[in-house]
Amino acid sequence: MTEKTIMKFRDDPKDDLIPINIGPSHPAVHGTLPIYAKLDGEIIAEADVEIGYLHRGFEKLAEGLTYHQFIPFTDRLNYVSTFINNQGYAEAVEKLLDIKVPERAQYIRVMLSEVSRIMDHITCLGPNMVDTGALTVYWYLFRVREELYKLCEMASGGRMTTSYTRIGGLVRDLPEGFEEAARDILKGLPVAITDTEKLIKKNRIFLDRSVGVGEISADDAIDWGFSGPNLRACGVARDIRKDEPYAVYNDLEFDIPVGNRGDYYDRTFVRIEEMRQSMRIILQILDKLPEGPVNIDDPKIILPPKEEVYDSMEGLIHHFMFFIEGMEEMPEGEIYHAVEGANGELGFYIVSDGDKNPYRLHVRSPCFAYYQAFPSMITGKLLADAVVTLGSLNVVAGELDR
Amino acid sequence: MKYEDILKKLKGKFVKEILGDSQFRGELTIKVDAAAVDEILKFMKDDKNLSFNFLSDVTAVDFVKDRGVFEVVYHLLSMKNNVRVRFKAEVPAENPELPTATSVFKGANWFERETYDMFGIKFTGHPDLRRIMNPDNFPGHPLRKDFDVAPKDDYCPVPVIKPDN
């Protein structure tokens, strides 16, 4: 806590308002987020938030790393939906290089990104409903999430830190048996979603805790920079997958669910419906996943396959030099590439001066915009509603603070 | 809406303030005068045809070694026309300062605070311009190219908070 903030809440001894620190150690407050509030009874009269000094200097680190070396760092942004971060970054560099990855790699990227989206939404919904007293939902949803992690592990070898994409393709192709495993695991998802809906949709407690809570109008949400499910909950049908389609989203059928009030209730049900749509996308991809390579055929861009690295001196030297020297021919220029993250618009702004490292790499994280609007969303509202409002915005500290 | 239409409209309104434009990988970048950046953003937002109502991002790039300037970068989106535009404004390295966009977009608030914290660029008229990523007593601005990242003793001392009497 900074000195300035302490003074702010202590400087008027005659003030009747009670200062309270919600977080960073409060179990309902995610990660490292302190919220300083002044209470008038149970109403928050004044609020200020801090980002929590989780700052790890990703953008500074990027300036000293080659483009390939930065891939594992993208996992640590939103650590719940890592594939989407991997894909966003890889596509941004590919846009800079002006290359197109093979179709099979694009389909696999989209499929795993949608798996990530489902996991992210589950991670948002489950604990948030625990905050409102609906513990059963948490168990129902998290059981499926655990199964979905098995898919991540099958594909990438890691559960949370996947680093599955490479610039120009993927680390490797999907393993044998992935399709059957995916179909099998996905059978459990509609059951969990339907059960969740049955548990909460007409539940008096949940309705009282969610309808009209953490409400924000569409105009305000746009002005604050809201995107993704939190903006769609306000009734704005904007989705980068549809409006600025990337990868193979143009070839896939899915709908954009929208709410109308922009409250906790709408944000919940937009996410629930989005999970169904993501599943629809995954099943379509499983049906029509094309055969072919998963990497472009350009040794100046793509890393040599592991078999070559382990079994041949040329492969080993190539791999070594690739990581030491980086890509030889980087074009000069700047690009901004945004993908539809599970939380909203996830953008990568890259400035290249033709060197092996990015001259500047900036991440536009969706959470940043939500959390800055948070004090205005909770001021004048009940203290108990602040907790669920924060959870429903799905603020991920790793992405927020980078 | 085509980029030509945006440029035509913008150049018609701001004759001197638009300093140049370029396209790379299908993205439009417009260089503008730093002193007029808030007016230009306001025009872009309020004009009914342009309707650039969404400020995606504000950040900066350090070009002090090459050109003695920081470039402040704004990414705008028109939801109505589904078009993105990038604005760039140069500010001198000695006294990096330009008007805030918070009067145009509420969302500019933290984006500008982050740019201030990481680059030391001041946004005049900002309602709450203080550090956001780093503690208040953090020395220097980490994303500047000349920032020394070598570890030092007592680099960023933890503030001693004395209890009230």
Interface residues (C-beta under 8 A of the other chain):
Chain A: M1 T2 E3 K4 I6 R10 I51 Y53 H55 G57 E59 K60 K95 L96 D98 D220 I222 D223 W224 G225 S227 V236 R238 D243 E244 G333 E334 I335 Y336 A338 E345 G347 Y349 V351 Y359 R360 H362 R364 F368 A369 Y371 Q372 A373 D401 R402
Chain B: F24 R25 E27 T29 N53 F54 L55 S56 D57 T59 V61 D62 V73 H75 M79 N82 R84 R86 F105 K106 G107 N109 W110 F111 E114 M118 R130 I132 M133 N134 P135 D136 P142 L143 F147 V149 P159 I161 D164
